[in-house]
Amino acid sequence: MDFKNVKEAKETIIEYIELYSKASSDKDYKIVNKYAKKILLTKDFIEKNYGLETLKDLLDSDNDKILVWIAKFLLPIYEDRSVTVLEKIVTSNIPDSSFSAEMILKEWRKNQ
């Protein structure tokens, strides 16, 4: 996995999150697992080469699926902002996303 710049890497992680979300709604778990791995590999690449801080602007996304993934990745760096984003998703009662956000927050708080 290699990207020319951080913009390309961020576009790719967004694309993978969208593909993951579609496969999840289609209940195609083989594809879900494939894209989960790609999301994590892309996140690792960004972290190693550009720093996770470069993902912060994605916390302004209108896409709840993107917000859940990115807030999870940024909890250790931008805890207050990430918690706020996740709590907003929890209270929005968005199918799947609210549950995911709730579980991420529960785990985060348990390990603090």
Secondary structure by P-SEA (a helix, b strand, c coil): cccccaaaaaaaaaaaaaaaaaaaaacaaaaaaaaaaaaaaaaaaaaacccccccccccccccaaaaaaaaaaaccccaaaaaaaaaaaaaaccaaaaaaaaaaaaaaaaac
